């Protein structure tokens, strides 16, 4: 399976995040259920994560916990 790269703006800086399509789908679903944009959800997850944890890892963990 290949990774899908998406660009996001966090704190005024553009960055790219590469995740498996299934994780992106879970994040889009979570954002929709919460009444947020995907960008808003990613920003929220980024703000809450431990700085030692990479953003891609924090997004995968959120998606996993959301879907269980």
C-alpha positions in Angstrom: 0.0 0.0 0.0 1.3 3.4 -0.8 1.2 6.5 1.3 -1.0 9.5 0.4 0.5 12.9 1.0 -1.6 15.9 2.0 -0.5 19.4 2.7 -1.8 21.1 5.8 -1.2 24.5 7.4 -0.3 24.4 11.1 0.3 27.6 13.0 0.8 29.4 9.7 3.3 26.9 8.3 2.6 24.5 5.4 3.7 20.9 6.0 3.0 17.6 4.3 1.8 14.5 6.1 1.9 11.1 4.5 -0.6 8.5 5.7 -2.2 5.3 4.3 -5.5 6.1 2.5 -7.4 4.2 5.2 -6.2 6.5 7.9 -7.1 9.6 5.8 -10.6 8.1 5.3 -11.0 7.5 9.1 -9.8 11.1 9.8 -12.3 12.6 7.2 -15.1 10.5 8.8 -14.1 11.7 12.3 -14.0 15.3 11.2 -17.5 15.0 9.5 -19.0 13.4 12.6 -17.5 16.1 14.8 -18.8 18.9 12.4 -15.2 20.0 11.6 -13.1 20.3 8.5 -10.2 17.9 8.1 -7.8 20.8 8.5 -9.5 21.8 11.8 -9.2 18.2 13.1 -5.6 18.0 12.2 -4.9 21.3 13.8 -6.6 20.1 17.0 -4.7 16.8 17.1 -1.4 18.7 16.4 -2.1 21.1 19.3 -2.8 18.3 21.7 0.1 15.9 20.8 3.2 15.4 22.8 6.0 17.3 20.8 8.1 14.1 20.9 5.4 12.2 18.9 5.5 12.8 15.1 2.3 14.3 13.7 1.7 11.3 11.4 1.9 9.0 14.4 -0.6 11.2 16.4 -3.0 11.2 13.5 -2.8 7.4 13.1 -3.4 6.9 16.9 -6.4 9.3 16.8 -7.9 7.5 13.8 -7.4 4.2 15.4 -9.0 5.2 18.7 -11.8 7.0 17.0 -12.8 4.0 14.9 -12.9 1.6 17.9 
